[in-house]
Amino acid sequence: MATSGTITFKVDVITALEEAFERAGRTFRTGYDYESAVRSLNLMFNEWANRGINLWTVDQINIDLVATYGVYDLPPDTVDVVSAVINFDGNDYRVERMPFDEYSNLVNKSKPGRPNRYWVERLTGNNLLNLHPVPNQAGVLKLWRLRRIQDAGSAANDLDTPFRFNEALIAGVALRVAEKNPNLDTTRLQLLKERYNEAMNLAQGEDRDRSSFYLRPAMRR
C-alpha cells in the first residue's frame, strides 16, 4: 500500500488546545476555555525559556558598533546571548563572555580598543550588552542569541515550535488545563505530569548539537 508522500501535517493553536482538553478529560466549549488555555500555553512558552537552549530559537543578529560606545540595547525578544564575534575590516574576532563580578571589577570600563569580552546585563525590559574594551572604531557585532518563542495569538495561527515538540507542547497544555479542574482525579493528574515530563525529555534530548566533542587529558611528567 502506498504512503501519503506528504509531510504537511501542522498543529495550529486551536488543534493543540482541542487535543489538550481531550487529554485532560474536559470539553472545549466556551470562549473563556480558549482564553484560559492560550494563557496556559503562553506561560508554558515562558517556562521553556528556562529549560536551556532551544535550538530553533537560536538566530543571528548584527549590531552596528560606534567608536567609543560600549553599551548596546538587545532586541526586546532576546532571552540571552549564546556566542559573539566582532567584524573589523572584513575579519571576525571572537568575543568571550564574562561574568558580572569580573565586569564590575574592571578598573576602566571605558578603555578603548578591540573588544574581546562582553557582559549581558539581563533586565526586566531590554537586555543590554556591555563590551570591553569599548570599540575604538566602527564595526559590526555578530550575535547568536536565544529569542523568545512567539505568543500563540489567534486560533488559526501556526505555533512557533518545530514538529518534534508537538507532543511535549500538547502534553504540557493538557497538564496545565487539568490543574485548573478542582474535581480532577489526582491519579490522572499524576499521569499527565509524567507524560509531559517524558515527552519534554525526549524532545530536548533530540534538540541538541550533534557535533563531535573531544577531551584530551593533560599529560605532565
N, C-alpha and C positions, 0 to 999 in steps of 0.2 A: 504494500500500500504506500502511496506517495505521501511525503510530508508536505506541509503547507508552503515551504520555501520562503516564508516571511519571518521577519524579526521586528515587527512594528508594534507589538503589544506595549502599551504605556499605561501607567497608573496616574490618572489625574486626581485632583483633590477630592472630588465627590466620590469617585470609585474607592479611594483609600479609606474615606470616612465610613462609607457604607459597609465595607468589608470589616473594618474595625468594630463597628457597632454590632454586627452579627456575631463576631467572636466574643464580644463582651456580654452577649445574651440580651441585647437591647434592640429595640426597633427605632430606626432613624425616621422621625416623623416631623418634628416642628422646626421652625426657623431657629429657635433657641438651641435645639440639638446641634444644628450646624455651627452656630456661633461658638458654642461651648467646645465642640470638637476641634474647630480651627484654632481656637485659643490653646488647647492642649497640644496640637500639632506644632504651633509656632514656639511654644515653650520647650517642647522636646528638641526642636532645632537648636535652641539656645543651649540646652544641655549637651548636645552633640559637640558644640564648640569646645567644651571642657574635656572631651574624651581623647584629645590628641589631634594628630594631623589627619584630616580627611583629604585624601589626595585630590579629589575632584574640585576641592575648594582652593587649591594652590594655583595662583596665576602670577604673571609678571606685570609689574607696573614700572614706569620710568618717571623720575623726578628730575627736573632741570635744576642744577646746582648754581648758586650765585656765590661769587667770590666773597669771602669774609663772613658768610652767613652759614651757621651750623645747625639750626633747628628747623625742621620741616614738618608740616602737617601731613598726616597719612589720610587716605580716603576714609570716610566715615564707616564703610563696611569692612575695614581692616581689623581682623582679630589679633594678628601678630605677624612678625616678620620671620621668615624661615632662613633666608640667605640674602646676601647683598654683594654687589660689585660696583665699582665706580669706573666710569669710562672717561679717560682724558686722552684727547688727541688720537682716538681710534683704538686705544688699548684698554683692556679690562684689568682692574686691580681688585683683588679680594679684600673685603672689609669684614673684620671679625666682630662678633657680638661681645659686649662686655656687661658685667653685672652692675647693678645700681651703686653698690658701695665703691667699686672701682671708679666709676664715673664721678661720683660725688666727691671723691678724694683727689681728683685732678687739681693740681695747683693752678694751672692756667687753662681754663676751658675754651678760651678764645684764641689759643695758639694757632697760627696759620700753617698750612702745609697740605700734603696729600692725605686725606682721611684714610685711616686704616682700621678704625674701630667705630662702633655705634652702640648706642643705648636706646631701647624703646621705652618711652615713658607712657605707660598704659593708664588711660584716664576713663572717666565715665562718658566723655564726649569723644572727639577725635583723638587718637593716639598721636604722639609726637615722636619723631626720630631725631636723635641728637648725634652729630658727627664729631669725631675728634681725630686729628686736628681739624679745624674748620677749613673748608676749601680755600685754597689760595688762587684759584682760577675757576672759570666756568667749566662745567662738565655735565655728565648725566649719571644719576644714581639709578642702578637697575636693581629692583627689589623683587624677590619671590616671597609672596605673602600669603597668609591664610585669610580668606574673605569669609564673611558671614553667609550662611545658607539663606537664600531668599525666602521671604514670607510666603505662605500658601496663597494668599489673595483670594480671588473668586473661585467658585466651584469648578469652572471649566478649565482652570489653569493646569498645566503640567507641573509636576513637582521638581524642585531644583536638587534632585538626587539621582544617582545612577541606578539602573535596574537592579544592580547587585544588592542594593539596600531596600528594595521594596518590602521584603518580608520583615526586616527589622523595623521599618517605618510603621507598617500596619500593626505589628505586634506591640510596638510601643504605644501607639494611639489607643489600641484596644485596652491595654493595661490602664491607661490614664482615664479612659471613659468608664471602665469598670470601677475604678477607685471612687468615682463620684456617685455610685449607686449604693446607698446605705443598706440595701437589702440583699446585696450580692453575697453568695456563699463564699466564705473565706478560702475554702479549698480551691474553688475556681479562680479566685484572685491569685493564689499562690501559683497555680498552673500558668496563668497568663504572665506572671512575673518571670517564671522560669523560661517560658517560651521567648519572651523578649530578650532576656539575657543571653540565651543560646543563639538566637538569630543575630543579635548585635555582635557577639563574639565571632561568629562565623564571617559576618560581613567585614568587620575590622581586620580579621586575620587575612582575608583576601585582599583588602585595600592597603597594600604595602609596597614598598620599593623592593624590587627583586634583583637589584644589582649585587654583585659579589662583595663580601666583607671578609677581610683577612686580618688576623692578628699575628704579629711577629714578635716573639719574646726577645728581650734584650739580653744577650749573652755577654757576661763580663768575666774576666779572669780574676 
